[in-house]
Amino acid sequence: MKKYVQRLREAFPHDAPPRKAPSVRDVTGWLTRRPDRLDDDQERQLKAILARCPELDRAAGHVRAFAELMNNRQGQDLGKWIERVQADDLPALHGFVNGLGQDRDAVVAGLSLSSGAVEGHNNKIKMLKRQMFGRANFDLLRKRVLLAA
């Protein structure tokens, strides 16, 4: 049987199997990832997809610009980003922008300020809670948290 299959393979060579089309999850991951972290094949596939769909290409540009605002803590530039998105005809992003506009001051603060101090306090409280698990009641935990502050 093995020899028969081998002869068939030699008699009828075939090309590499067709590539599987990228999933929505793949494309979303490529769009939200830093461009320098894509390998050559992913970058080539993403460019081909964006070339076929100009709306997706424009949306990808806006998504990457928003990611730059977040990564570089440039909350003061949020207004300019919102204006560019509203000038573009992309209804899905308009819904996102409207959501941001409902509490714009909080969004700007979140994009601009560090929450390191708050996270430090949360981390300390969680550590105390883990240390006291099963040993005492809430009143003692409350006293330890207040004394630690």
DSSP file with accessible surface (Angstrom, degrees, kcal/mol):
  #  RESIDUE AA STRUCTURE BP1 BP2  ACC     N-H-->O    O-->H-N    N-H-->O    O-->H-N    TCO  KAPPA ALPHA  PHI   PSI    X-CA   Y-CA   Z-CA
    1    1 A M     >        0   0  179      0, 0.0     4,-2.3     0, 0.0     5,-0.2   0.000 360.0 360.0 360.0 -44.4    0.0    0.0    0.0
    2    2 A K  H  >  +     0   0  182      1,-0.2     4,-2.2     2,-0.2     5,-0.1   0.909 360.0  48.6 -61.8 -41.5    2.8    2.4    0.9
    3    3 A K  H  > S+     0   0  171      2,-0.2     4,-2.4     1,-0.2    -1,-0.2   0.887 109.7  53.0 -65.9 -38.3    4.6    1.8   -2.4
    4    4 A Y  H  > S+     0   0  125      2,-0.2     4,-2.1     1,-0.2    -2,-0.2   0.935 110.5  46.0 -63.6 -45.8    1.4    2.4   -4.3
    5    5 A V  H  X S+     0   0   47     -4,-2.3     4,-2.4     1,-0.2    -1,-0.2   0.897 110.8  53.9 -64.2 -38.6    0.7    5.7   -2.6
    6    6 A Q  H  X S+     0   0   89     -4,-2.2     4,-1.9     1,-0.2    -1,-0.2   0.922 108.2  49.1 -63.3 -41.5    4.3    6.7   -3.2
    7    7 A R  H  X S+     0   0  159     -4,-2.4     4,-2.3     1,-0.2    -1,-0.2   0.896 110.6  51.3 -64.9 -37.9    4.0    6.0   -6.9
    8    8 A L  H  X S+     0   0   67     -4,-2.1     4,-2.4     1,-0.2    -1,-0.2   0.910 108.7  50.8 -64.5 -41.3    0.8    8.0   -7.1
    9    9 A R  H  < S+     0   0  162     -4,-2.4    -1,-0.2     1,-0.2    -2,-0.2   0.882 112.8  45.9 -63.8 -38.6    2.4   11.0   -5.4
   10   10 A E  H  < S+     0   0  133     -4,-1.9    -1,-0.2    -5,-0.2    -2,-0.2   0.874 114.4  48.1 -71.9 -35.0    5.3   10.9   -7.9
   11   11 A A  H  < S+     0   0   67     -4,-2.3    -2,-0.2     1,-0.3    -1,-0.2   0.838 121.8  33.7 -74.5 -33.3    2.9   10.5  -10.9
   12   12 A F  S  < S-     0   0  149     -4,-2.4    -1,-0.3    -5,-0.2    -2,-0.1  -0.647  78.4-174.2-124.4  73.4    0.6   13.4   -9.8
   13   13 A P        -     0   0  108      0, 0.0     2,-0.3     0, 0.0    -3,-0.1  -0.354   9.6-160.0 -66.2 150.9    2.7   16.0   -8.1
   14   14 A H        -     0   0  149     -5,-0.1    -2,-0.0     1,-0.0     2,-0.0  -0.920  16.2-110.9-131.4 157.6    0.7   18.8   -6.6
   15   15 A D        -     0   0  147     -2,-0.3    -1,-0.0     1,-0.2     0, 0.0  -0.203  57.5 -68.3 -73.8 174.7    1.3   22.4   -5.5
   16   16 A A        -     0   0   87      1,-0.1    -1,-0.2    -2,-0.0     3,-0.1  -0.318  67.2 -91.3 -60.7 147.0    1.3   23.4   -1.9
   17   17 A P        -     0   0  104      0, 0.0    -1,-0.1     0, 0.0     3,-0.1  -0.255  53.7 -89.1 -60.9 149.4   -2.2   23.2   -0.4
   18   18 A P        -     0   0  126      0, 0.0     2,-0.1     0, 0.0     3,-0.0  -0.313  48.9-105.4 -62.0 145.3   -4.1   26.5   -0.7
   19   19 A R        -     0   0  142     -3,-0.1     2,-0.3     1,-0.1    -3,-0.0  -0.441  30.9-112.1 -73.0 145.0   -3.7   28.8    2.2
   20   20 A K        -     0   0  163     -2,-0.1    -1,-0.1     1,-0.1     3,-0.1  -0.553  36.0-111.9 -73.8 134.5   -6.4   29.2    4.7
   21   21 A A        -     0   0   77     -2,-0.3    -1,-0.1     1,-0.1     2,-0.0  -0.414  40.0-100.3 -65.6 142.0   -8.0   32.7    4.6
   22   22 A P        -     0   0   41      0, 0.0    -1,-0.1     0, 0.0     2,-0.1  -0.362  38.5-123.3 -65.4 144.3   -7.2   34.7    7.7
   23   23 A S     >  -     0   0   49      1,-0.1     4,-2.3    -3,-0.1     5,-0.2  -0.307  23.6-105.6 -80.1 169.1  -10.0   34.8   10.2
   24   24 A V  H  > S+     0   0  118      1,-0.2     4,-2.9     2,-0.2     5,-0.2   0.905 123.7  54.7 -60.9 -38.8  -11.6   38.0   11.6
   25   25 A R  H  > S+     0   0  209      1,-0.2     4,-2.4     2,-0.2    -1,-0.2   0.901 106.8  50.7 -63.0 -40.4   -9.7   37.4   14.8
   26   26 A D  H  > S+     0   0   59      2,-0.2     4,-2.3     1,-0.2    -2,-0.2   0.956 112.7  44.9 -60.6 -50.2   -6.4   37.2   12.9
   27   27 A V  H  X S+     0   0   19     -4,-2.3     4,-2.3     1,-0.2    -2,-0.2   0.919 112.7  51.4 -64.2 -40.8   -7.1   40.5   11.0
   28   28 A T  H  X S+     0   0   71     -4,-2.9     4,-2.1     1,-0.2    -1,-0.2   0.922 110.3  49.9 -61.5 -42.9   -8.3   42.2   14.2
   29   29 A G  H  X S+     0   0   19     -4,-2.4     4,-1.1    -5,-0.2    -1,-0.2   0.895 110.3  49.9 -62.2 -39.6   -5.1   41.1   16.0
   30   30 A W  H  < S+     0   0   13     -4,-2.3    -1,-0.2     1,-0.2    -2,-0.2   0.875 111.4  49.3 -67.0 -37.3   -3.0   42.4   13.1
   31   31 A L  H  < S+     0   0   19     -4,-2.3    -2,-0.2     1,-0.2    -1,-0.2   0.857 115.5  42.1 -70.7 -34.5   -4.7   45.8   13.2
   32   32 A T  H  < S+     0   0   95     -4,-2.1     2,-0.2    -5,-0.2    -1,-0.2   0.557  99.7  87.5 -92.3  -6.9   -4.4   46.3   16.9
   33   33 A R  S  < S-     0   0   90     -4,-1.1     5,-0.1    -5,-0.2    31,-0.0  -0.569  94.6 -92.3 -87.6 153.6   -0.8   45.1   17.1
   34   34 A R    >   -     0   0  100     -2,-0.2     3,-2.1     1,-0.1     4,-0.2  -0.442  35.1-127.5 -61.2 135.6    2.1   47.4   16.7
   35   35 A P  G >  S+     0   0   68      0, 0.0     3,-1.4     0, 0.0    -1,-0.1   0.829 107.6  59.3 -59.0 -31.1    3.1   47.2   13.0
   36   36 A D  G 3  S+     0   0  132      1,-0.3    -2,-0.1     0, 0.0    -3,-0.0   0.622  98.4  61.0 -75.0  -7.4    6.7   46.4   13.8
   37   37 A R  G <  S+     0   0  169     -3,-2.1     2,-0.4    -7,-0.1    -1,-0.3   0.349  83.0  98.1 -99.2   5.9    5.6   43.3   15.7
   38   38 A L  S <  S-     0   0   14     -3,-1.4     2,-0.1    -4,-0.2    -8,-0.0  -0.745  73.2-128.2 -89.6 140.6    4.0   41.7   12.6
   39   39 A D     >  -     0   0   83     -2,-0.4     4,-2.6     1,-0.1     5,-0.2  -0.325  33.2 -97.4 -79.3 172.7    6.1   39.1   10.7
   40   40 A D  H  > S+     0   0  136      1,-0.2     4,-2.5     2,-0.2     5,-0.2   0.891 122.7  49.6 -60.3 -41.8    6.6   39.5    7.0
   41   41 A D  H  > S+     0   0   58      2,-0.2     4,-2.6     1,-0.2    -1,-0.2   0.933 112.7  46.7 -65.4 -44.4    3.8   37.1    6.1
   42   42 A Q  H  > S+     0   0   43      1,-0.2     4,-2.7     2,-0.2    -2,-0.2   0.920 112.8  50.1 -63.5 -42.2    1.2   38.7    8.4
   43   43 A E  H  X S+     0   0   71     -4,-2.6     4,-2.5     2,-0.2    -2,-0.2   0.919 111.1  49.0 -63.6 -40.7    2.2   42.2    7.1
   44   44 A R  H  X S+     0   0  138     -4,-2.5     4,-2.1    -5,-0.2    -2,-0.2   0.931 112.9  46.9 -65.2 -44.4    1.8   41.1    3.5
   45   45 A Q  H  X S+     0   0   29     -4,-2.6     4,-2.3     2,-0.2    -2,-0.2   0.914 112.1  50.6 -64.5 -41.2   -1.6   39.5    4.1
   46   46 A L  H  X S+     0   0    8     -4,-2.7     4,-2.9     1,-0.2     5,-0.2   0.922 109.2  50.7 -64.1 -42.1   -2.7   42.6    6.0
   47   47 A K  H  X S+     0   0  129     -4,-2.5     4,-2.0     1,-0.2    -1,-0.2   0.904 110.3  50.4 -62.1 -39.2   -1.6   45.0    3.2
   48   48 A A  H  X S+     0   0   51     -4,-2.1     4,-1.3     2,-0.2    -1,-0.2   0.916 112.3  46.6 -65.1 -41.7   -3.5   42.8    0.7
   49   49 A I  H  X S+     0   0   23     -4,-2.3     4,-1.1     1,-0.2     3,-0.3   0.938 113.1  48.1 -66.1 -44.8   -6.7   42.9    2.8
   50   50 A L  H  < S+     0   0   17     -4,-2.9     7,-0.4     1,-0.2    -1,-0.2   0.845 107.8  56.2 -66.9 -31.0   -6.4   46.7    3.4
   51   51 A A  H  < S+     0   0   82     -4,-2.0    -1,-0.2    -5,-0.2    -2,-0.2   0.842 108.2  48.2 -68.3 -31.7   -5.9   47.3   -0.3
   52   52 A R  H  < S+     0   0  189     -4,-1.3    -1,-0.2    -3,-0.3    -2,-0.2   0.698 117.0  42.3 -79.8 -21.4   -9.1   45.4   -1.1
   53   53 A C     X  -     0   0   44     -4,-1.1     4,-1.9    -3,-0.2    -1,-0.2  -0.822  59.8-177.6-132.1  95.2  -11.2   47.4    1.5
   54   54 A P  H  > S+     0   0   72      0, 0.0     4,-2.4     0, 0.0     5,-0.2   0.841  85.5  57.4 -62.5 -32.7  -10.5   51.1    1.7
   55   55 A E  H  > S+     0   0  101      1,-0.2     4,-2.5     2,-0.2     5,-0.2   0.919 107.8  47.2 -63.9 -42.3  -13.0   51.6    4.6
   56   56 A L  H  > S+     0   0   49     -3,-0.2     4,-2.7     2,-0.2    -1,-0.2   0.881 109.6  54.6 -65.8 -35.7  -11.0   49.1    6.6
   57   57 A D  H  X S+     0   0   82     -4,-1.9     4,-1.8    -7,-0.4    -2,-0.2   0.932 110.6  44.9 -63.7 -43.9   -7.8   50.8    5.7
   58   58 A R  H  X S+     0   0   85     -4,-2.4     4,-2.0     2,-0.2    -2,-0.2   0.916 113.3  50.5 -66.0 -41.7   -9.1   54.1    7.0
   59   59 A A  H  X S+     0   0   22     -4,-2.5     4,-2.7     1,-0.2    -2,-0.2   0.905 107.7  54.0 -62.1 -40.1  -10.5   52.5   10.1
   60   60 A A  H  X S+     0   0    2     -4,-2.7     4,-2.6     1,-0.2    -1,-0.2   0.899 106.3  52.5 -62.3 -38.7   -7.1   50.9   10.8
   61   61 A G  H  X S+     0   0   44     -4,-1.8     4,-2.1     1,-0.2    -1,-0.2   0.923 111.1  46.2 -62.6 -42.0   -5.5   54.3   10.5
   62   62 A H  H  X S+     0   0   21     -4,-2.0     4,-2.4     2,-0.2    -2,-0.2   0.898 111.9  51.4 -67.5 -39.7   -7.8   55.7   13.1
   63   63 A V  H  X S+     0   0   51     -4,-2.7     4,-2.3     1,-0.2    -2,-0.2   0.929 111.4  47.0 -63.5 -43.5   -7.4   52.7   15.4
   64   64 A R  H  X S+     0   0   68     -4,-2.6     4,-2.0     1,-0.2    -1,-0.2   0.884 110.7  52.3 -67.0 -36.4   -3.6   53.0   15.3
   65   65 A A  H  X S+     0   0   30     -4,-2.1     4,-1.8    -5,-0.2    -1,-0.2   0.911 110.0  48.8 -65.6 -39.4   -3.8   56.7   15.9
   66   66 A F  H  X S+     0   0   28     -4,-2.4     4,-2.2     1,-0.2    -2,-0.2   0.898 108.2  54.3 -66.8 -37.8   -6.0   56.1   19.0
   67   67 A A  H  X S+     0   0   28     -4,-2.3     4,-3.1     1,-0.2     5,-0.2   0.889 106.2  52.5 -62.2 -37.1   -3.5   53.4   20.2
   68   68 A E  H  X S+     0   0   84     -4,-2.0     4,-2.3     2,-0.2    -1,-0.2   0.894 106.6  53.2 -64.7 -38.9   -0.7   56.0   19.9
   69   69 A L  H  <>S+     0   0    7     -4,-1.8     5,-2.4     1,-0.2     4,-0.3   0.916 114.1  42.6 -60.0 -43.2   -2.8   58.4   22.1
   70   70 A M  H ><5S+     0   0   90     -4,-2.2     3,-0.9     3,-0.2    -2,-0.2   0.939 116.4  45.5 -69.3 -47.6   -3.2   55.7   24.7
   71   71 A N  H 3<5S+     0   0   81     -4,-3.1    -2,-0.2     1,-0.2    -1,-0.2   0.845 119.6  39.8 -67.9 -33.8    0.4   54.5   24.6
   72   72 A N  T 3<5S-     0   0   83     -4,-2.3    -1,-0.2    -5,-0.2    -2,-0.2   0.312 107.0-122.4 -98.3   6.9    2.0   57.9   24.7
   73   73 A R  T < 5 +     0   0  116     -3,-0.9     2,-0.3    -4,-0.3     3,-0.2   0.937  55.8 154.0  51.8  56.0   -0.5   59.4   27.2
   74   74 A Q    > < +     0   0   63     -5,-2.4     3,-1.7    -6,-0.2    38,-0.2  -0.429   3.5 149.3-111.1  56.5   -1.6   62.1   24.8
   75   75 A G  G >   +     0   0    1     36,-0.3     3,-1.8     1,-0.3     4,-0.3   0.803  65.5  68.3 -60.7 -27.4   -5.1   62.8   26.1
   76   76 A Q  G 3  S+     0   0  129      1,-0.3     3,-0.4    -3,-0.2    -1,-0.3   0.747  95.8  56.2 -66.0 -20.5   -4.9   66.4   25.1
   77   77 A D  G <> S+     0   0   42     -3,-1.7     4,-1.9     1,-0.2    -1,-0.3   0.371  76.9  98.3 -91.4   4.8   -4.9   65.3   21.4
   78   78 A L  H <> S+     0   0    1     -3,-1.8     4,-2.8     1,-0.2     5,-0.2   0.893  77.8  56.7 -61.2 -39.4   -8.2   63.4   21.8
   79   79 A G  H  > S+     0   0   11     -3,-0.4     4,-2.3    -4,-0.3    -1,-0.2   0.912 107.1  48.1 -59.7 -42.8  -10.2   66.3   20.4
   80   80 A K  H  > S+     0   0  121     -4,-0.2     4,-2.2     2,-0.2    -1,-0.2   0.913 111.9  49.9 -63.7 -41.5   -8.2   66.3   17.2
   81   81 A W  H  X S+     0   0    3     -4,-1.9     4,-2.3     1,-0.2    -2,-0.2   0.924 110.0  50.5 -63.7 -43.2   -8.6   62.6   16.8
   82   82 A I  H  X S+     0   0    9     -4,-2.8     4,-2.7     1,-0.2     5,-0.2   0.916 109.3  51.5 -62.2 -41.3  -12.3   62.8   17.3
   83   83 A E  H  X S+     0   0  132     -4,-2.3     4,-1.9     1,-0.2    -1,-0.2   0.915 109.7  49.4 -62.4 -41.9  -12.6   65.5   14.6
   84   84 A R  H  X S+     0   0  125     -4,-2.2     4,-1.0     2,-0.2    -1,-0.2   0.909 112.7  47.5 -64.5 -40.3  -10.6   63.4   12.2
   85   85 A V  H >< S+     0   0    0     -4,-2.3     3,-0.6     1,-0.2     5,-0.4   0.925 111.8  49.4 -67.6 -42.2  -12.9   60.4   12.8
   86   86 A Q  H 3< S+     0   0  103     -4,-2.7    -1,-0.2     1,-0.2    -2,-0.2   0.828 107.2  55.6 -68.0 -29.0  -16.1   62.5   12.5
   87   87 A A  H 3< S+     0   0   90     -4,-1.9    -1,-0.2    -5,-0.2     2,-0.2   0.766  99.5  75.2 -72.0 -24.0  -14.9   63.9    9.2
   88   88 A D  S << S-     0   0   33     -4,-1.0     2,-1.5    -3,-0.6     6,-0.0  -0.614  89.7-121.7 -88.7 149.2  -14.5   60.4    7.9
   89   89 A D        +     0   0  122     -2,-0.2    -3,-0.1     1,-0.1    -2,-0.1  -0.575  64.9 127.9 -94.0  74.1  -17.5   58.4    6.9
   90   90 A L    >>  -     0   0   15     -2,-1.5     4,-1.8    -5,-0.4     3,-0.6  -0.825  36.3-171.4-129.3  92.6  -17.1   55.3    9.2
   91   91 A P  H 3> S+     0   0   97      0, 0.0     4,-1.7     0, 0.0     5,-0.2   0.832  83.2  58.5 -57.0 -35.2  -20.4   54.7   11.2
   92   92 A A  H 3> S+     0   0   91      1,-0.2     4,-1.2     2,-0.2     3,-0.1   0.920 109.8  43.2 -63.6 -41.2  -18.8   52.1   13.4
   93   93 A L  H <> S+     0   0   25     -3,-0.6     4,-2.7     1,-0.2    -1,-0.2   0.810 105.8  63.1 -74.2 -26.9  -16.2   54.5   14.7
   94   94 A H  H  X S+     0   0   52     -4,-1.8     4,-2.5     1,-0.2    -1,-0.2   0.902 101.7  51.7 -63.7 -37.8  -18.8   57.3   15.0
   95   95 A G  H  X S+     0   0   46     -4,-1.7     4,-1.9     2,-0.2    -1,-0.2   0.907 110.2  48.7 -62.9 -40.0  -20.5   55.1   17.6
   96   96 A F  H  X S+     0   0   90     -4,-1.2     4,-2.1     2,-0.2    -2,-0.2   0.931 111.3  49.5 -64.1 -44.0  -17.3   54.7   19.5
   97   97 A V  H  X S+     0   0    3     -4,-2.7     4,-2.3     1,-0.2    -2,-0.2   0.901 108.4  53.2 -64.1 -40.2  -16.6   58.5   19.4
   98   98 A N  H  X S+     0   0   96     -4,-2.5     4,-0.9     1,-0.2    -1,-0.2   0.899 108.3  51.0 -62.4 -38.0  -20.1   59.2   20.6
   99   99 A G  H >X S+     0   0   39     -4,-1.9     4,-0.5     1,-0.2     3,-0.5   0.897 109.9  49.4 -64.6 -39.6  -19.4   56.9   23.6
  100  100 A L  H >< S+     0   0   18     -4,-2.1     3,-1.0     1,-0.2     7,-0.3   0.885 106.7  57.2 -64.7 -37.3  -16.2   58.7   24.3
  101  101 A G  H >< S+     0   0   42     -4,-2.3     3,-0.9     1,-0.2    -1,-0.2   0.721  89.6  72.9 -68.8 -20.7  -18.0   62.1   24.2
  102  102 A Q  H << S+     0   0  171     -4,-0.9    -1,-0.2    -3,-0.5    -2,-0.2   0.816 120.6  12.5 -65.0 -30.5  -20.5   61.1   26.9
  103  103 A D  T <X S+     0   0  100     -3,-1.0     4,-1.8    -4,-0.5     3,-0.3  -0.405  79.5 156.5-140.7  61.4  -17.7   61.4   29.5
  104  104 A R  H <>  +     0   0  106     -3,-0.9     4,-2.8     1,-0.2     5,-0.2   0.856  69.5  57.2 -61.6 -38.8  -15.0   63.2   27.7
  105  105 A D  H  > S+     0   0  137      1,-0.2     4,-2.3     2,-0.2    -1,-0.2   0.914 108.4  47.3 -61.0 -41.8  -13.2   64.6   30.7
  106  106 A A  H  > S+     0   0   50     -3,-0.3     4,-2.6     2,-0.2    -1,-0.2   0.890 111.8  50.6 -67.0 -37.3  -12.8   61.2   32.3
  107  107 A V  H  X S+     0   0   33     -4,-1.8     4,-2.3    -7,-0.3    -2,-0.2   0.935 110.5  48.6 -66.1 -44.6  -11.5   59.8   29.0
  108  108 A V  H  X S+     0   0   41     -4,-2.8     4,-1.5     1,-0.2     5,-0.2   0.928 113.1  48.2 -61.3 -42.9   -8.9   62.6   28.6
  109  109 A A  H  X S+     0   0   40     -4,-2.3     4,-3.1    -5,-0.2    -2,-0.2   0.918 111.2  50.3 -63.9 -41.1   -7.8   62.1   32.3
  110  110 A G  H  < S+     0   0   50     -4,-2.6    -1,-0.2     1,-0.2    -2,-0.2   0.853 113.8  45.0 -65.4 -34.5   -7.5   58.3   31.7
  111  111 A L  H  < S+     0   0   13     -4,-2.3   -36,-0.3    -5,-0.2    -1,-0.2   0.708 123.4  35.6 -79.5 -20.0   -5.4   58.9   28.6
  112  112 A S  H  < S+     0   0   38     -4,-1.5     2,-0.2    -5,-0.2    -2,-0.2   0.817 106.8  62.1-102.3 -39.4   -3.2   61.5   30.2
  113  113 A L  S  < S-     0   0  116     -4,-3.1     2,-0.3    -5,-0.2   -40,-0.1  -0.605  73.3-122.0 -99.3 156.0   -2.7   60.6   33.9
  114  114 A S        -     0   0   91     -2,-0.2     3,-0.2     1,-0.1     4,-0.1  -0.685   7.9-159.1 -91.1 143.0   -1.1   57.6   35.5
  115  115 A S     >  +     0   0   65     -2,-0.3     4,-2.4     1,-0.2     5,-0.2   0.042  56.7 119.1-106.3  25.9   -3.1   55.5   37.9
  116  116 A G  H  > S+     0   0   42      1,-0.2     4,-2.1     2,-0.2    -1,-0.2   0.883  71.3  50.7 -60.9 -41.4    0.0   54.0   39.5
  117  117 A A  H  > S+     0   0   75     -3,-0.2     4,-2.0     2,-0.2    -1,-0.2   0.933 112.1  46.7 -65.4 -43.6   -0.8   55.3   43.0
  118  118 A V  H  > S+     0   0   85      1,-0.2     4,-2.5     2,-0.2    -2,-0.2   0.928 111.9  50.9 -63.9 -42.7   -4.3   53.9   43.0
  119  119 A E  H  X S+     0   0  108     -4,-2.4     4,-2.4     1,-0.2    -1,-0.2   0.876 107.1  55.1 -63.8 -34.8   -3.1   50.6   41.7
  120  120 A G  H  X S+     0   0   40     -4,-2.1     4,-2.1    -5,-0.2    -1,-0.2   0.922 108.8  46.7 -64.1 -42.3   -0.5   50.5   44.5
  121  121 A H  H  X S+     0   0  107     -4,-2.0     4,-2.4     2,-0.2    -2,-0.2   0.916 112.1  50.6 -65.6 -42.8   -3.1   51.0   47.2
  122  122 A N  H  X S+     0   0   70     -4,-2.5     4,-2.4     1,-0.2    -2,-0.2   0.913 110.0  50.6 -59.7 -42.6   -5.3   48.3   45.6
  123  123 A N  H  X S+     0   0  103     -4,-2.4     4,-2.1     1,-0.2    -1,-0.2   0.909 110.2  49.6 -62.8 -41.6   -2.3   45.9   45.5
  124  124 A K  H  X S+     0   0   93     -4,-2.1     4,-2.4     2,-0.2    -1,-0.2   0.923 110.9  49.1 -64.7 -43.8   -1.6   46.5   49.2
  125  125 A I  H  X S+     0   0   72     -4,-2.4     4,-2.5     1,-0.2    -2,-0.2   0.926 110.7  50.4 -63.7 -41.4   -5.2   45.9   50.2
  126  126 A K  H  X S+     0   0  121     -4,-2.4     4,-2.4     2,-0.2    -1,-0.2   0.896 109.1  52.1 -63.7 -38.2   -5.3   42.7   48.2
  127  127 A M  H  X S+     0   0   78     -4,-2.1     4,-2.3     2,-0.2    -2,-0.2   0.938 110.6  47.5 -63.6 -44.9   -2.1   41.5   49.9
  128  128 A L  H  X S+     0   0    8     -4,-2.4     4,-1.9     1,-0.2    -2,-0.2   0.912 111.0  51.9 -61.9 -41.3   -3.5   42.2   53.3
  129  129 A K  H  X S+     0   0  133     -4,-2.5     4,-0.5     1,-0.2    -1,-0.2   0.920 110.2  48.1 -62.0 -43.1   -6.7   40.4   52.4
  130  130 A R  H >< S+     0   0  159     -4,-2.4     3,-0.8     1,-0.2    -1,-0.2   0.898 110.2  52.6 -65.1 -39.1   -4.7   37.3   51.2
  131  131 A Q  H 3< S+     0   0   81     -4,-2.3    -1,-0.2     1,-0.2    -2,-0.2   0.861 114.8  41.2 -63.4 -34.2   -2.6   37.3   54.4
  132  132 A M  H >X S+     0   0   15     -4,-1.9     3,-2.3    -5,-0.2     4,-1.1   0.407  79.7 137.5 -97.8   4.0   -5.7   37.3   56.6
  133  133 A F  T << S-     0   0  176     -3,-0.8     4,-0.1    -4,-0.5    -3,-0.1  -0.259  82.7  -1.6 -57.2 124.8   -7.8   34.9   54.6
  134  134 A G  T 34 S+     0   0   76      2,-0.3    -1,-0.3     1,-0.1     3,-0.1   0.477 117.5  86.2  78.1   1.2   -9.6   32.5   57.0
  135  135 A R  T <4 S+     0   0  200     -3,-2.3     2,-0.3     1,-0.2    -2,-0.2   0.762  92.7   1.7-103.7 -34.6   -8.0   34.0   60.1
  136  136 A A  S  < S-     0   0   45     -4,-1.1    -2,-0.3     1,-0.0    -1,-0.2  -0.909  71.9 -95.2-147.7 178.2  -10.2   36.9   61.2
  137  137 A N     >  -     0   0  100     -2,-0.3     4,-1.7    -3,-0.1     3,-0.4  -0.269  46.9 -89.9 -94.8-176.8  -13.3   38.8   60.4
  138  138 A F  H  > S+     0   0  144      1,-0.2     4,-2.9     2,-0.2     5,-0.2   0.832 119.1  63.0 -64.5 -33.7  -13.9   41.9   58.3
  139  139 A D  H  > S+     0   0   99      1,-0.2     4,-2.2     2,-0.2    -1,-0.2   0.918 105.6  44.7 -60.6 -43.5  -13.5   44.3   61.3
  140  140 A L  H  > S+     0   0   80     -3,-0.4     4,-2.4     2,-0.2    -1,-0.2   0.911 112.5  51.7 -67.8 -40.6   -9.9   43.3   61.8
  141  141 A L  H  X S+     0   0   33     -4,-1.7     4,-2.5     1,-0.2    -2,-0.2   0.929 108.9  51.9 -59.5 -43.7   -9.2   43.5   58.1
  142  142 A R  H  X S+     0   0  142     -4,-2.9     4,-2.5     1,-0.2    -2,-0.2   0.925 109.5  49.1 -58.7 -45.5  -10.7   47.0   58.1
  143  143 A K  H  X S+     0   0  128     -4,-2.2     4,-2.4     1,-0.2    -1,-0.2   0.917 111.1  49.3 -62.8 -41.9   -8.4   48.1   60.9
  144  144 A R  H  X S+     0   0   95     -4,-2.4     4,-2.1     2,-0.2    -1,-0.2   0.897 111.2  49.7 -65.6 -38.4   -5.3   46.7   59.2
  145  145 A V  H  X S+     0   0   35     -4,-2.5     4,-1.3     2,-0.2    -2,-0.2   0.934 112.9  46.6 -65.3 -44.3   -6.2   48.5   56.0
  146  146 A L  H  < S+     0   0  103     -4,-2.5    -2,-0.2     1,-0.2    -1,-0.2   0.884 113.6  48.4 -67.1 -35.6   -6.7   51.8   57.8
  147  147 A L  H  < S+     0   0  152     -4,-2.4    -1,-0.2    -5,-0.2    -2,-0.2   0.843 108.1  55.0 -71.3 -34.2   -3.5   51.3   59.8
  148  148 A A  H  <        0   0   41     -4,-2.1    -1,-0.2    -5,-0.2    -2,-0.2   0.790 360.0 360.0 -69.3 -27.0   -1.5   50.5   56.6
  149  149 A A     <        0   0  104     -4,-1.3    -3,-0.1    -5,-0.1    -2,-0.1   0.699 360.0 360.0 -78.9 360.0   -2.7   53.7   54.9
